[in-house]
Amino acid sequence: MEFGRIYGVLENDRRKIWNAEYKHRYRRNCRKWWIYFKTVLNNGKEIDINKNDIVIFVGPNNAGKSQALKDIYEICETKKPSIVVKDIKIVKHAGDIKMFLENISTVNDHGTYKNYEGLGYSFASHSISGYSRDKYYGSARSLFVAYLNTLNRLTMSNPANLISRKAAKKNPIHYVAFDRTYREWLSENFKQAFSKELMPHTLNGSNIPLCIGDAVKFDKDFIDEQERMEEYAAILDTYKQVQEQGDGIKSFTGILLYLMLDYYCTFLIDEPESFLHPPQANIMGRIIGKTLRENQQAFISTHSEEIIKGLLDVCPERVKIVRITREEDVNEFSVLENEKFNEVWNDPLLKYSNIMTSLFHKNVILCESDSDCKFYSIIENYIKQLEGKYSETLFIHCGGKHRMAKTATALKALNVNVKLVPDIDVMNDEKVFKGIVEAFGVEWTSIQKDYNTVVSNLHSPKEEIKRNDAKTNINRVLDSSTNKVLSKGEIKSIREAIATISKWDNIKKAGCASLPAGNATVSFKKMDGILRTVGIYMVSVGELECFVKEVGGHGPEWANTVLETYPDLDNEVYDEVKKFVKQFSS
């Protein structure tokens, strides 16, 4: 299988080519450059990547996310010893690389040979004749791959040396300075995050800084163009410059400067969220997703759910998540395919939950509601503190039982250590319960008999209402008074007369202790034991609120009242819930 494919396509995309001569050459020599990656990972696993995938490396700290990018970049040039990524196979299906260079480079014709110069490269025509036969990129790596790590991004936006318009562009700022297309794109995307324009100061002197400020517009006539340029330069002299700003602005600008160069086939971006606040990180994710063409790939390492959310908001069909974990010196890789992740992301409640955060934690506990997560996490944190440890567990609510199987399946595909803590009435709906059980790898047939025994032994004295009984009780209430209007008490009595009581009500309020003695209890304990071995911990007392019966109510209000009434977590009212939490938090 193929780990990745990088497609670089010379075609007229949404960016207009303003220079007529360049546009002519561009169309005349339009052709595809296909580069396929086949990457053999450290554990021997191979991962197939589509031609336009945006691959996101996630995982705990020190798992190998950034190293994976570094390995890929190094091996792109030639085979070298590596740590996380063992090897890549590049299959090239391309036209003449010289023709490609003719379109993107400054060409110096020396008669017997030509020299091609551009950003990060200088090639003599005779030195690249064997490119298509080489296994790796060799010296042509800089033509196809942009590697943006956290360190070099901080200097990418430093002022570029001043050059003539026809000179080779050795810095991305040179493209901005001499091409309105790049200039407009850069400023537009910078403004999304920082509400200001970004402009190259070409009349600054020996270098070209990027200036931050409002767009300059004149409402007067000038004697000549020289006067206009001088006044424009005077205004830019008053603006702040990028290299003098904080690391967030510098890093953000550094990524933009390379994303705008559309001849790259692939981008390796290490922690694009570095130095950014969450809103700007989300915007960066969106910009990456909207900018990359259908024949471009990106490999991104990140600790930020906002980067992922930004990407998913604009191109969910392109996102593939690879979670890296590390035990000793061995890296493990788990892949969540586009379509599997879309099942979760298309669910509005899960989309706006903190499910993304789970990708960066070692342990995840799934609960039904936000109040369950809040209460259990407070207890779990307290237990860890008593043990002299820090909690590494994330609690996520699924917005109800119906989403538990879907969420667990997605996280397990990424090798996240997932446990589930549902109320005991999760058994109420056989289809839902079966889905959850199978999501955790348990064959339904292995517990089906015990499940049926438990359910068949649950009964309620008012599971159904007989018509004659309802009629008798209602008439008794109606005949008890001659008033024209029913009182609140009478309305309540009528409702009670026709109300049914679910057979699950008692077990939810009292837990497994309310099960009938004999077969039902035996079968439940057997089934519960099997589920706990795979990480499903049904609330033995029924539901969360049954752990502290000294306080009435339900949901978030109940949790708040309990914590306000008993602020000391060492209080004995918490003993039972502590015992339960210890079972799944170890």
C-alpha positions in Angstrom: 0.0 0.0 0.0 1.0 3.6 -0.5 1.7 5.9 2.4 1.3 9.0 0.3 1.0 10.5 -3.1 2.1 14.0 -3.9 0.6 15.5 -7.0 1.9 18.8 -8.3 -0.2 20.1 -11.1 0.8 23.0 -13.3 -2.7 24.2 -14.3 -4.6 27.5 -14.2 -6.3 27.3 -10.8 -8.3 30.0 -9.0 -5.3 32.3 -8.7 -5.1 34.5 -11.8 -1.8 34.8 -13.6 -1.5 38.5 -14.2 1.7 38.4 -16.3 0.6 37.6 -19.9 4.0 36.1 -20.9 4.0 33.8 -17.9 0.4 32.8 -18.5 1.2 31.9 -22.1 4.1 29.6 -21.0 2.0 28.3 -18.2 -0.8 27.1 -20.4 1.6 25.9 -23.2 3.5 23.6 -20.9 0.6 22.5 -18.6 1.3 18.9 -17.5 1.0 16.8 -14.4 3.7 15.8 -12.0 2.8 12.8 -9.9 4.9 11.6 -6.9 3.6 8.6 -5.0 4.8 7.9 -1.4 5.0 4.4 -0.1 6.1 4.8 3.5 7.1 1.8 5.7 6.6 2.8 9.3 8.7 1.8 12.3 6.5 -1.2 13.2 6.4 -2.4 9.6 3.0 -1.0 8.9 2.2 0.7 5.6 -0.5 3.3 5.3 -2.3 4.2 2.1 -2.8 7.9 1.5 -5.0 9.4 -1.3 -3.6 11.9 -3.7 -5.1 14.9 -2.0 -5.1 13.8 1.6 -4.3 16.1 4.5 -2.6 13.7 6.9 -2.6 14.8 10.6 -0.1 13.2 13.0 -1.5 13.3 16.5 -0.7 11.6 19.8 0.7 12.2 23.3 3.9 14.2 23.9 7.2 12.6 22.7 5.4 10.0 20.6 7.2 10.9 17.4 4.9 13.3 15.5 7.5 15.9 14.6 10.1 13.3 14.1 7.9 11.6 11.5 7.9 14.8 9.4 11.6 15.2 9.8 12.2 11.6 8.7 10.0 12.1 5.6 11.8 15.2 4.6 15.2 13.7 5.0 14.3 10.5 3.1 12.8 12.6 0.3 16.4 13.6 -0.6 18.0 10.2 -0.3 17.8 7.1 2.0 19.2 7.9 5.4 18.9 6.3 8.9 15.6 7.3 10.5 13.7 6.9 13.7 9.9 6.9 13.0 9.5 6.5 9.2 11.7 3.8 7.9 11.4 4.5 4.2 9.3 6.0 1.4 8.9 4.8 -2.2 8.5 7.6 -4.7 7.0 6.6 -8.0 7.3 9.5 -10.5 5.0 9.9 -13.4 6.1 13.2 -15.0 7.0 15.1 -18.0 10.4 16.7 -18.6 11.6 18.4 -15.4 13.4 21.0 -17.5 10.2 22.2 -18.9 8.8 22.4 -15.3 11.8 24.5 -14.3 11.4 26.8 -17.3 8.0 27.8 -15.9 8.9 28.5 -12.3 12.6 29.6 -12.4 14.8 32.4 -13.6 16.7 30.9 -16.5 20.2 31.8 -17.5 21.2 30.4 -20.8 25.0 29.7 -21.0 24.9 28.2 -24.5 26.0 24.7 -23.8 23.7 24.5 -20.7 21.1 26.4 -18.8 21.0 27.4 -15.2 17.7 27.4 -13.3 17.4 29.5 -10.2 14.6 29.9 -7.7 13.7 29.6 -4.0 16.1 27.2 -2.4 17.6 25.8 -5.5 20.0 26.4 -8.4 20.3 23.7 -11.1 22.4 23.3 -14.1 20.4 21.6 -16.9 22.9 18.8 -17.2 22.8 18.0 -13.5 19.2 17.0 -13.3 18.9 14.8 -16.4 18.6 11.6 -14.3 15.9 12.9 -12.0 13.1 10.7 -13.3 15.2 7.6 -12.9 16.3 8.3 -9.3 14.5 6.6 -6.4 14.3 9.8 -4.4 14.2 13.5 -5.1 17.9 14.1 -4.5 18.8 17.8 -5.0 15.4 18.4 -6.5 13.7 18.0 -3.2 13.3 21.7 -2.7 11.2 21.9 -5.9 8.5 19.7 -4.6 8.5 19.7 -0.8 8.2 22.6 1.7 9.2 21.7 5.2 8.0 24.3 7.8 9.2 23.5 11.3 8.6 25.6 14.3 12.0 27.2 14.3 12.5 28.2 10.7 9.0 29.7 10.5 10.0 32.5 13.0 12.6 33.8 10.5 10.8 33.2 7.2 9.1 36.6 7.5 12.3 38.5 8.1 12.9 41.2 5.5 14.1 39.8 2.1 17.1 41.3 0.3 16.2 43.8 -2.3 16.5 42.4 -5.8 15.6 43.6 -9.3 12.3 42.4 -10.8 14.0 40.0 -13.2 16.3 38.5 -10.7 15.8 35.0 -9.3 13.3 35.0 -6.4 15.3 33.6 -3.5 12.7 34.5 -0.8 8.9 34.1 -0.7 8.6 37.8 0.0 10.1 38.4 -3.5 6.9 36.8 -5.0 4.8 39.2 -2.8 6.8 42.2 -3.8 6.6 41.7 -7.6 3.3 39.8 -8.2 -0.1 41.3 -7.3 -1.7 37.8 -7.1 0.5 36.7 -4.3 0.3 40.1 -2.6 -3.5 40.0 -2.5 -3.7 36.4 -1.3 -1.2 37.0 1.5 -2.9 40.1 2.8 -6.4 38.7 2.5 -5.5 35.6 4.6 -3.4 37.5 7.2 -6.4 39.9 7.7 -8.6 36.9 8.6 -6.6 36.3 11.7 -5.3 39.8 12.7 -7.8 42.2 11.0 -5.0 44.2 9.3 -3.5 44.2 5.8 0.0 42.9 5.1 2.1 44.8 2.5 5.7 44.6 1.2 7.7 47.8 1.6 9.7 47.7 -1.7 11.0 51.3 -1.1 12.5 50.6 2.3 16.1 50.5 1.1 18.3 47.5 0.9 15.6 45.1 2.0 11.9 44.4 1.7 10.0 44.1 5.1 6.4 43.1 5.4 4.3 45.9 7.0 1.1 45.6 9.0 -1.6 48.2 8.8 -4.7 49.5 6.9 -4.8 49.4 3.2 -3.3 52.7 1.7 -5.8 54.6 -0.5 -5.3 58.1 -1.9 -8.1 60.5 -2.6 -5.9 63.1 -4.4 -4.1 63.4 -7.7 -0.3 63.4 -7.9 2.1 65.2 -10.2 3.6 62.0 -11.3 3.9 58.3 -10.3 7.2 59.0 -8.5 5.4 61.4 -6.1 2.7 58.8 -5.4 5.3 56.1 -4.7 7.1 58.4 -2.3 4.0 59.3 -0.3 3.0 55.6 -0.2 6.5 54.7 1.1 6.2 57.5 3.8 3.0 55.9 5.0 4.5 52.4 5.1 7.4 53.8 7.1 4.9 54.5 10.0 3.6 50.9 10.0 4.7 48.1 12.2 6.8 45.4 10.6 6.3 41.6 11.0 9.8 40.8 12.2 9.3 43.1 15.1 6.1 41.4 16.3 5.4 38.5 18.5 6.1 34.9 17.6 2.5 34.2 16.8 2.3 36.7 14.0 5.8 35.7 12.7 4.9 32.0 12.7 1.5 32.6 11.1 3.1 34.8 8.3 5.8 32.2 7.7 3.3 29.5 6.9 1.3 31.8 4.6 4.4 32.8 2.7 5.0 29.1 1.7 1.4 28.1 1.3 0.9 30.7 -1.4 3.6 29.1 -3.6 1.5 26.8 -5.6 4.2 24.8 -7.4 5.0 22.8 -4.3 3.5 19.3 -4.3 3.5 18.7 -0.6 3.8 20.6 2.7 5.3 19.2 5.9 4.0 21.5 8.6 5.2 21.0 12.2 2.8 22.3 14.9 1.2 25.1 12.9 -0.6 26.2 16.0 2.6 27.2 17.8 2.5 30.6 19.4 -1.2 31.1 18.3 -4.3 31.6 20.3 -7.1 29.1 19.6 -9.1 31.3 17.3 -6.0 32.0 15.1 -5.2 28.3 15.2 -8.6 27.5 13.9 -8.3 30.1 11.1 -4.9 28.6 10.2 -6.5 25.2 9.8 -9.2 26.7 7.6 -6.6 28.5 5.4 -4.6 25.3 4.9 -7.7 23.4 4.0 -8.9 26.0 1.5 -5.6 26.8 -0.1 -4.3 23.3 -0.9 -5.4 22.2 -4.4 -6.9 18.9 -5.2 -3.5 17.6 -6.3 -1.6 18.8 -3.3 -1.0 17.0 0.0 0.0 18.1 3.5 1.5 16.2 6.4 0.8 18.1 9.7 1.9 17.3 13.2 -0.2 19.0 15.8 -1.3 19.2 19.5 -4.3 21.5 18.6 -7.9 20.4 18.2 -8.5 23.9 16.7 -6.2 23.1 13.8 -8.1 19.9 13.2 -11.5 21.6 13.6 -10.5 24.3 11.1 -9.5 21.7 8.5 -12.6 19.6 9.1 -14.8 22.7 8.7 -13.6 23.3 5.1 -12.5 19.9 3.8 -13.5 17.0 6.0 -13.3 14.6 3.1 -9.6 15.2 2.8 -8.6 14.7 6.4 -6.9 11.5 7.5 -5.7 11.2 11.1 -2.7 9.1 12.1 -2.2 8.7 15.8 1.3 7.9 17.0 2.0 6.3 20.3 5.3 5.1 21.7 6.3 2.3 24.0 9.9 2.2 24.8 11.6 2.7 21.4 8.7 1.3 19.3 6.2 3.6 17.6 2.7 2.3 17.0 0.5 3.9 14.3 -3.2 3.9 14.1 -5.2 5.4 11.2 -8.7 6.9 11.2 -9.8 6.9 7.6 -11.7 9.9 6.1 -15.0 8.2 5.9 -14.9 6.8 9.5 -14.1 10.2 10.9 -16.9 11.8 8.9 -19.4 9.6 10.7 -18.4 11.3 13.9 -17.9 14.8 12.5 -21.3 14.9 10.7 -23.0 14.5 14.1 -23.7 18.0 15.4 -23.5 17.1 19.1 -20.2 15.3 18.6 -18.8 17.9 16.3 -19.1 20.6 19.0 -18.0 18.4 21.9 -14.3 18.0 23.0 -13.9 14.7 21.2 -10.9 16.1 19.3 -9.0 16.6 22.5 -9.0 12.9 23.1 -6.5 12.5 20.3 -3.8 13.9 22.6 -4.6 12.0 25.7 -3.5 8.5 26.9 -6.9 7.6 28.4 -10.4 8.6 27.5 -13.7 8.0 29.5 -16.9 8.3 27.6 -20.1 9.3 29.5 -23.6 10.0 28.6 -23.8 13.7 29.7 -21.7 16.7 30.5 -22.7 16.5 34.2 -21.5 12.9 34.3 -18.1 14.0 32.9 -17.8 16.9 35.3 -18.6 14.9 38.4 -16.5 11.8 37.6 -13.5 13.9 36.5 -13.5 15.9 39.7 -13.5 12.6 41.7 -10.9 11.1 39.5 -8.6 14.1 39.8 -9.0 14.0 43.6 -8.1 10.4 43.8 -5.0 11.0 41.6 -3.9 13.8 43.9 -4.1 11.6 46.9 -1.9 9.1 45.1 0.6 11.9 44.3 -0.1 11.7 40.6 -1.6 13.9 37.8 -4.6 12.8 35.9 -4.0 11.9 32.2 -7.6 11.0 31.6 -10.1 13.0 29.5 -13.8 12.7 30.1 -16.0 13.1 27.0 -19.8 13.2 26.9 -21.5 11.6 23.9 -24.8 13.4 24.1 -26.7 10.3 25.0 -26.4 6.5 24.6 -27.1 6.5 20.9 -23.8 8.1 20.0 -21.6 5.9 22.3 -20.8 3.2 19.8 -20.0 5.6 17.0 -17.6 7.6 19.2 -15.9 4.5 20.7 -15.4 3.0 17.3 -13.7 6.2 16.0 -11.4 6.5 19.0 -10.5 2.8 19.1 -9.5 3.0 15.4 -6.8 5.5 16.6 -5.6 3.2 19.4 -7.0 5.5 22.1 -7.5 3.7 25.4 -11.3 4.1 25.7 -13.6 3.2 28.5 -17.3 3.7 28.7 -19.3 4.6 31.8 -23.1 4.4 31.0 -26.1 4.4 33.3 -27.3 0.8 33.9 -30.4 1.4 31.7 -28.1 1.4 28.7 -29.5 -2.2 28.4 -33.0 -0.7 27.7 -32.6 -0.6 23.9 -31.2 -3.9 22.6 -30.0 -2.4 19.3 -28.1 0.4 21.0 -26.6 -1.9 23.7 -25.6 -4.4 21.1 -23.8 -1.7 19.0 -21.9 -0.5 22.1 -20.9 -4.0 23.1 -19.6 -4.8 19.5 -17.8 -1.5 19.3 -15.7 -2.7 22.2 -14.9 -6.0 20.5 -17.3 -8.3 22.3 -19.3 -10.8 20.3 -23.0 -10.2 21.0 -23.7 -13.9 21.1 -21.3 -14.3 24.0 -23.6 -12.2 26.3 -27.0 -12.4 24.5 -28.3 -15.3 26.6 -27.5 -13.5 29.9 -28.9 -10.2 28.5 -32.2 -11.9 27.6 -32.4 -13.4 31.1 -31.9 -10.1 32.8 -34.4 -8.3 30.6 -37.1 -11.0 30.8 -37.0 -10.8 34.6 -37.6 -7.1 34.8 -41.2 -6.3 35.4 -43.3 -3.4 36.6 -46.8 -3.5 38.2 -47.9 -0.7 35.8 -46.2 -1.5 32.5 -49.7 -1.2 30.9 -53.0 0.4 31.9 -56.3 -1.5 31.5 -59.1 0.6 30.0 -61.7 -0.3 32.7 -59.3 0.5 35.5 -58.4 3.8 34.0 -62.1 4.7 33.5 -63.0 3.8 37.1 -60.1 5.8 38.6 -60.8 8.9 36.4 -64.6 8.8 37.1 -63.8 8.6 40.8 -61.8 11.9 40.6 -64.4 13.6 38.4 -67.3 12.6 40.7 -65.5 13.7 43.8 -66.4 17.4 43.1 -69.0 19.5 41.4 -66.6 22.3 40.6 -66.5 23.3 36.9 -62.7 23.5 36.8 -60.4 20.7 37.8 -58.0 21.5 40.6 -54.3 20.9 40.4 -54.7 17.9 42.8 -57.4 16.4 40.6 -55.3 16.8 37.5 -52.4 15.1 39.2 -54.6 12.2 40.3 -55.9 11.7 36.7 -52.4 11.7 35.4 -51.3 9.1 38.0 -54.3 7.0 37.0 -53.1 6.7 33.4 -49.4 6.8 34.0 -47.3 3.7 33.2 -44.1 2.8 35.1 -41.3 1.4 33.0 -39.7 -1.8 34.1 -36.4 0.1 33.9 -37.3 2.8 36.4 -36.5 0.7 39.5 -33.2 -0.6 38.2 -32.2 3.0 37.2 -33.1 4.3 40.7 -31.6 1.4 42.7 -29.2 -0.3 40.4 -28.4 -4.0 40.1 -29.5 -4.4 43.8 -33.1 -4.1 42.5 -32.7 -7.1 40.2 -34.8 -10.2 41.1 -32.8 -12.8 43.0 -31.7 -15.9 41.2 -31.1 -16.1 37.4 -31.4 -12.4 36.7 -28.8 -11.4 39.3 -26.4 -14.3 38.2 -26.7 -13.4 34.5 -26.2 -9.7 35.2 -23.0 -10.3 37.2 -21.7 -12.6 34.5 -22.4 -10.2 31.7 -21.1 -7.2 33.7 -17.8 -9.1 34.3 -17.3 -9.6 30.6 -18.0 -6.0 29.8 -15.6 -4.7 32.4 -12.8 -6.6 30.9 -13.1 -4.6 27.7 -13.7 -1.3 29.4 -17.5 -0.9 29.8 -18.4 0.0 33.4 -22.2 0.2 33.9 -23.1 2.3 36.9 -23.8 -0.4 39.5 -26.1 1.9 41.6 -28.2 2.8 38.5 -27.2 6.3 37.6 -24.8 9.0 38.8 -27.4 10.7 41.1 -27.8 7.5 43.1 -24.2 7.8 44.5 -25.2 10.7 46.7 -28.8 10.3 47.6 -28.5 13.0 50.3 -29.2 15.5 47.5 -32.2 15.4 45.2 -32.4 16.5 41.6 -30.8 15.5 38.4 -28.2 16.7 35.8 -25.9 19.7 36.1 -28.0 21.3 38.8 -27.7 18.2 41.0 -23.9 18.0 40.5 -23.5 21.7 41.4 -25.7 21.3 44.5 -23.7 18.2 45.7 -20.4 20.0 45.4 -21.7 23.1 47.1 -23.3 21.1 49.9 -20.3 18.9 50.4 -17.2 20.8 49.3 -14.8 18.5 51.2 -14.3 15.6 48.8 -13.0 13.6 51.7 -16.6 13.5 53.1 -18.0 10.0 53.5 -20.9 10.8 51.1 -18.4 10.4 48.3 -17.1 7.0 49.4 -19.2 4.9 47.1 -18.5 7.0 44.0 -14.8 7.0 44.7 -14.9 3.2 44.9 -16.6 3.1 41.5 -14.3 5.6 39.8 -11.2 3.7 41.1 -12.4 0.7 39.1 -12.0 2.4 35.7 -9.4 5.1 36.4 -6.4 2.8 37.2 
